[in-house]
């Protein structure tokens, strides 16, 4: 988990680790005064974790019935990508928040606000199903929240629309600009694809002329 509350203020683990004085205070508050930001969490006390091998993060000190904890467990394998995207948006001056509960029992990977309007950013893979995409489109739509997908996959110079997994194909066909953003599995490369929607025709030519 990237977020925790201490003294009614929200802290990001990735920010804490970059400032010794703050980390020292957070460590003292760990196990006692750090709280889960999910208001429905039934065991809200958190601990701060950071060593020499793992990135800093927060975790419940007890097994918890918590939507945030469930989100964190199910999405651990893309945590690095989520944090890198968060840092990138912040560096570019966007109003961005990470791991936000925008729907009941569901956390968005990122929330970006532009002109006061929320955009939910979900990170998908080849395992993302049509039902999941449809559900999120509908639920975000009910709340007037735009949904954008970023896909984890292989980086290739070009792709064929009918030769990729469903989420890629969905974005190429249904996104507003018929485009697709793919991030490599190790989060070191990214590429934007755009559907070629032009019509091409061929005219017979008599080469003897």
MOTAUR-V787205 format. One line per field, one symbol per residue. phi: phi as a letter, one per 40 degrees, with the letter a starting at -180 (. if undefined). A space follows every 10 residues. Layout:
phi=???
//
This chain:
phi=.cbabafgbc bbdccdccbd cccccccccd gbbcbccccb ccbccbbbba bcbbccabac cbdbcacccc dcccbdcbdd cdcccdcccc ccgccbbbfb ccbdgbbcca bbbbggbcbc bbbbbccccc ccccccdccc ccbfbcbbbb bcaccbdabb dcbbcccccd cccbcdbfba bbbcccgbba abbbcccccb bbbcbcccc
//
